[in-house]
């Protein structure tokens, strides 16, 4: 990762001007890294684990768009600093069982996530990156599927593109289809909505217009989202144009607390305001959202978002057991015991603990690593739930029992 490094990306979502599609998903966007900004928080956190890599945040600008016919157009965008791999939050089916069953399911999900590290796609690359993290100094990179949200600062002249309207959309999206959002070498298909019957629910793609988090948000707080893709009536006329506003409220916000207790956030939408000013009452709940993968969030069947459960017992227990090995002198094998006890601090701790030949030093390194693990899982304040401005949301309305909606004014042009 260096200044001047080229970035090839694709649009994750289609871009509309009003209700006219002008840039389909997967349109190629090119740019480069213009600056490396010191990531002080990451540096401090890593140095506690004997990792002295000078971590940076890459600042990216995109400068060209390549259309489907091969034409390349210059664009001017603002600096993008929010790069992070995207994790698609999707509401699961309702959970069954009581308190014990739900916690058992959480433990199984943690185990599946751990297993996916070794069985999922790109496992060789993950292994390489894991080995890098064990070094006291290692390369840093921009990961594949890193996404940025950018806005153009100058007008573009673009040709309208045909829009394919689905005949019968799924009730729950399998994937989230961004205002100019681009992901490095990634692909995600758009999702359109067109029901056959008036009582079909709408699947609304929208952008959150303000920052929300579990720490500062309050129950009853009004929130807004801008419709990102048009919604069609059964006759393929536009029911909800791009630029319409969804108005909702935060229904529950719980800040994170000490002893690993995570934050919690829930919101829904109750009103739809068309660009012409027409207002319609709706009941729309969150069924999906884009989230930075490092946030590690999870959504329940009711749209409530909170951090994924952590393994609070197994990892600290393993580290404590390994840290005690150097102090066990029965049967000899002190070199092996020292190596096992001091490996919680990466290769640097392993080398020092093994080469020194001092069981107390090796055990001290092991207990230090275990103490950090226990602090982060049991004592440290839990993680907050956060949604940045312009987060892509997928909202599902309750079944409608009304006539088809026909707005009488065009939507304003979308950035």
Secondary structure, DSSP 8 states (H G I E B T S, - for coil): --TT-EEEEEESS-EEETTEEEE-TT-EEEEEEEEEEE-HHHHHHHHTTT-----EEEEEEEEEEE-TTS-EEE--B--B---EEEEEEE------S-HHHHHHHHHHHHHHHHHHHHHSTTHHHHHHHHHHHTSSS------TTEEEE--BSS------------SS--SS-SS---TTEEEET--------B-SSTTS--EEEEEE-S-EETTT--TT-EEEEEE-S-EE-TTS-EEE-TT-EEEEEEEEEE--BTTTB--EEEEEEEEEE-TTS-EEEEEEEEEEEEEEGGG-EEE-TTS-EEE-----SHHHHHHHHHHTGGG--TT--HHHHHHHHTGGGHHHHHHHHHHS--HHHHHHHHHHHHHHHHIIIIIS-----EE-TT-EEEEEE----S-----SS------
